[in-house]
Each structure stands twice: as C-alpha cells, then as structure tokens.
C-alpha cells in the first residue's frame, strides 16, 4: 500500500527523475505497536539529505498524517514504512527545470522479524569485490543511486552469508551493503568516517550516542581492514536490524553476546524516542 503525494496510487510518471537519474532520497522506518522508532532522527536526516540535493523536504505533519492513514487502512500495529522524495518530472537532460514539482511516496509493508539466531549466535559476512564510490558531496546521503549496492549484493547467493562488507577505493572498511559497521577496537567504539562515501544511517548515530551515554570512547575514523579484523567485537546496524553481532568474516572469528550493554542501551533509547501514529 502506498500514497503518492497523499493519494492512493501504484504508479509514478516515467518522466520522474527518480527513474531517469536516481534523483531523490529515501528513509526506511520501523513501526512497532503503532509507534515509529526514532522518528525525530529519521525526519531530521531526511531533511538534511534533501538539502544536499536541493529538494524541499515534505512537512513533518504531512508525513505523519500519511503514515497514520496507511497504518489504519492496513490494520497492522507492526510495520515498515518507506518514505521516498523525488525531484519530480523533467524532459531529457540533466538540467533541473525551474518549475519542477517534487514527489513524495509513502509506503507501508508488514513487519518481518530477522531470525533470532543471528542475534544469539552472530552472523557471517564476506568481503565484496565491489568498491564503494568516492564522492564527498554525497557522503552520508541516502540517495536513490544505489546501483553499487545492487552489484555488490549480486556477488553472493549463499544463504549462510548475511551481509557483504564494502571497502573504499583505498581499501579501508566503509560500510555493509545494507548496513553500517561498528567495531570495538582497543577499548574504543569505532565506525568508519563517512567523509567520502557511504550512508550515515540513523541506527549508526544511535549506537554512537548510546556508547557515549555509557561513558565509552567513540571514534568516527579511517578503519583499515587489518584493524577491523583484530577488533574485539564487530556489529552491523541499520534501522530495521537494530544491532546485529558479527561472528565471522572468512577465517576471522569474533565473540558474540546477545545481551551486550550496547544492544541493551540502544533498545532503551528506541523506547524513549517512540512517536505514536
């Protein structure tokens, strides 16, 4: 189920620049028992990403009203929302018409839990041959140009592999195909600095805030693969996963603790930041 500019619809004009150029941004938001997880952070990030592209972000009240409408129609309490904002329609060429009208799409899908085994035992990841794109202007932005992630995900079909690890052009760890990466290294909670590429996910932000609240040292830094491999613990995170422990990468193994203090603090912060719809 979806609304396009507030109206039930299943189509978007083929002239939309989202189709032509991937010209737009999106967010994915968890809804539990009729409450949006970390909504204020998601909306703030949506506005920031729109600003980088020069797109006017939809009003918060409009998005909340539309999510409330979809949730009521679906009859669900647990769901996943996806908000997409596109530049709008234009003719051929990269130039942006002055009169272009932005489009917003709000979609709802049923919630689907990730297997509990992954949180209990940890997951296995792999190194991708695909390298992440270098582009500082778009670094951190969750834009619609996700082709490198699509190609990276094509590299494996083994269901035992949960996620792929993307390196940047210099061979430093940047992110997962669908997630951000966090490592406990020399007593510091480290995550790759996203100055040249990658997506600055909301759960990444929450994980760093959770660590700071517990008095841990935190670093957003260049993360060489060798340092990553000698980390004490490794996690993946995104807004739907929460915090997922990593158990193995090729021959490297890491300990797993489902009830790690970081995971507990993140769950507490999610509950503190619910917004009812």
C-alpha positions in Angstrom: 0.0 0.0 0.0 1.3 3.4 -0.8 0.3 7.1 -1.2 1.8 9.3 -3.9 1.5 12.9 -2.9 -1.2 11.9 -0.5 -3.3 9.9 -3.0 -3.6 6.1 -3.2 -1.6 5.1 -6.3 0.6 2.4 -7.7 2.4 4.3 -10.4 4.7 7.3 -10.9 5.3 9.1 -14.2 8.1 7.6 -16.3 9.4 11.2 -16.7 10.2 11.4 -13.0 13.9 12.0 -12.4 13.9 9.2 -9.9 13.6 6.8 -12.8 15.8 8.8 -15.1 18.7 9.6 -12.8 18.0 8.2 -9.3 17.3 11.9 -8.3 15.9 11.7 -4.9 16.3 10.3 -1.3 14.6 7.8 0.9 14.2 6.6 4.5 13.1 3.3 6.0 11.4 3.4 9.4 10.3 0.7 11.8 6.9 0.8 13.4 6.1 -1.3 16.5 2.7 -1.4 18.2 1.7 1.8 16.3 4.8 3.7 17.3 7.6 5.0 14.9 11.1 4.1 16.1 13.5 7.1 16.2 11.2 9.2 14.1 12.7 12.6 15.0 16.1 11.4 13.9 14.7 10.0 10.7 12.9 13.2 9.8 16.0 15.3 10.6 18.1 13.1 8.4 15.5 13.2 5.6 15.6 17.0 5.7 19.4 17.0 5.7 19.6 14.7 2.7 17.0 16.6 0.8 19.0 19.8 1.4 22.2 18.3 -0.1 20.2 17.6 -3.3 18.4 20.9 -3.2 15.0 19.3 -2.8 12.3 20.7 -0.5 11.6 18.2 2.3 7.9 17.4 2.9 6.4 18.8 6.1 6.7 16.5 9.1 2.9 16.8 9.8 2.1 15.7 6.3 4.3 12.6 6.5 2.9 11.6 9.9 -0.6 12.0 8.7 0.0 9.8 5.7 1.7 7.1 7.7 -1.2 7.2 10.2 -3.6 6.8 7.3 -1.8 3.9 5.8 -1.4 2.1 9.2 -5.1 2.5 9.8 -6.0 1.1 6.3 -3.6 -1.8 6.7 -4.9 -2.7 10.2 -1.4 -3.5 11.4 0.3 -2.5 14.5 3.8 -3.6 13.4 5.0 -2.4 10.0 7.8 -0.9 7.9 7.4 2.5 6.3 9.4 3.7 3.4 9.4 7.4 2.5 10.8 8.5 -0.9 11.2 12.1 -2.1 11.9 12.6 -5.8 13.0 15.6 -7.7 9.9 15.4 -9.9 9.4 15.2 -13.6 11.5 16.6 -16.4 12.3 16.1 -20.1 15.6 14.7 -21.3 18.8 16.1 -20.0 20.4 16.6 -16.6 19.3 20.3 -16.2 16.7 20.8 -13.5 13.7 22.8 -14.7 12.8 25.8 -12.5 9.2 24.7 -12.3 9.8 21.1 -11.2 7.4 19.8 -8.6 8.8 17.3 -6.1 7.0 14.0 -5.5 6.7 12.1 -2.2 5.8 8.4 -1.9 4.9 6.9 1.5 4.7 3.1 1.5 3.8 0.5 4.2 4.7 -3.1 4.4 4.2 -5.8 7.1 6.9 -6.1 9.7 9.2 -9.2 9.3 11.5 -10.1 12.1 15.1 -11.1 11.4 15.9 -14.6 12.7 16.6 -14.6 16.4 19.5 -16.9 15.7 21.5 -14.1 14.2 21.3 -12.0 17.4 22.1 -15.0 19.6 24.9 -16.6 17.6 26.1 -13.8 15.3 26.2 -13.7 11.5 28.7 -14.4 8.9 29.8 -11.6 6.5 32.1 -11.5 3.4 34.3 -9.1 1.7 32.9 -7.7 -1.6 35.0 -7.2 -4.7 32.8 -4.1 -5.4 34.4 -0.9 -4.0 32.3 1.9 -2.7 32.2 5.1 -4.7 34.3 8.1 -3.7 32.1 11.2 -3.7 32.4 13.6 -0.8 29.4 15.8 -1.8 27.1 12.8 -1.4 28.8 11.2 1.5 26.3 10.1 4.1 23.3 10.8 1.9 20.7 8.0 1.5 20.0 8.9 -2.2 18.3 6.7 -4.8 21.5 5.9 -6.6 22.1 2.5 -5.0 23.5 0.7 -8.0 26.8 -0.2 -6.4 24.9 -1.8 -3.5 22.9 -3.8 -6.0 26.0 -5.0 -7.8 27.7 -5.8 -4.5 24.7 -7.9 -3.4 24.9 -9.9 -6.6 28.3 -11.2 -5.6 26.9 -14.0 -3.4 23.9 -16.3 -3.2 25.0 -18.4 -0.2 22.2 -18.1 2.4 24.8 -18.6 5.1 26.3 -15.2 4.2 24.2 -12.5 5.9 26.0 -9.3 4.6 28.8 -8.1 2.4 31.5 -5.6 3.5 32.3 -2.7 1.2 35.8 -1.2 1.2 36.6 2.3 -0.2 39.0 2.9 -3.0 41.9 2.9 -0.6 41.0 -0.4 0.9 39.5 0.9 4.1 36.3 -0.5 5.6 33.4 1.8 4.8 30.1 0.0 5.4 28.0 -3.1 4.7 25.8 -3.5 1.6 22.7 -2.7 3.6 24.2 -1.7 6.9 26.7 0.4 8.8 29.6 -1.2 10.6 30.8 -0.8 14.2 33.8 -2.3 15.8 35.1 -2.3 19.4 38.8 -1.7 18.9 41.3 -1.1 21.7 38.5 -0.1 24.0 37.0 2.4 21.6 33.7 2.0 19.7 34.9 2.8 16.2 32.9 3.3 13.0 34.2 4.3 9.6 34.2 8.0 8.9 31.8 8.8 6.1 33.7 11.7 4.5 34.0 10.3 1.0 31.0 8.0 0.6 28.6 5.6 2.3 25.3 6.2 4.1 25.1 7.8 7.5 22.3 5.6 9.0 20.1 6.6 11.9 21.0 3.5 13.8 24.7 4.2 13.4 24.0 7.6 15.1 22.0 6.0 17.8 24.7 3.4 18.5 27.4 6.1 18.9 25.1 8.1 21.2 24.3 5.0 23.2 28.1 4.4 23.7 28.7 8.0 24.7 25.9 7.8 27.3 27.6 4.8 28.8 30.9 6.7 29.1 32.7 4.9 26.3 35.2 6.4 23.9 33.8 6.8 20.4 35.6 7.4 17.1 34.5 8.1 13.6 37.7 7.3 11.8 39.5 5.7 8.9 39.3 1.9 9.6 42.0 -0.2 7.9 40.9 -3.7 7.2 43.7 -5.1 9.4 42.5 -3.1 12.3 38.9 -4.2 11.7 40.0 -7.8 11.7 41.7 -7.5 15.1 38.7 -5.8 16.7 37.4 -7.3 20.0 33.8 -7.3 18.7 32.0 -6.3 15.5 28.4 -5.3 14.8 26.2 -4.4 11.8 23.4 -1.9 12.3 20.5 -0.3 10.4 17.0 0.9 11.4 15.4 -2.5 10.9 18.2 -4.7 12.1 19.0 -2.7 15.2 22.4 -4.0 16.4 23.4 -7.4 14.8 26.6 -9.1 16.1 29.1 -10.4 13.6 30.6 -13.8 14.3 32.8 -14.4 11.3 34.5 -13.0 8.3 36.4 -15.6 6.3 38.8 -17.1 8.9 38.3 -14.4 11.5 36.0 -15.1 14.4 34.6 -12.7 17.0 32.8 -13.4 20.3 29.0 -12.7 20.4 26.9 -11.5 23.3 23.3 -11.0 22.5 22.8 -9.1 25.8 25.8 -6.8 25.3 25.3 -3.5 27.1 25.4 -1.6 23.8 22.5 -3.5 22.4 20.5 -3.0 25.7 21.2 0.7 25.7 20.1 1.0 22.0 16.8 -0.7 22.8 16.2 1.6 25.7 16.8 4.7 23.5 14.4 3.4 20.9 11.7 3.1 23.6 12.5 6.6 24.8 12.1 8.1 21.3 8.9 6.4 20.1 6.4 8.6 18.3 2.8 7.3 18.1 1.0 7.3 14.8 
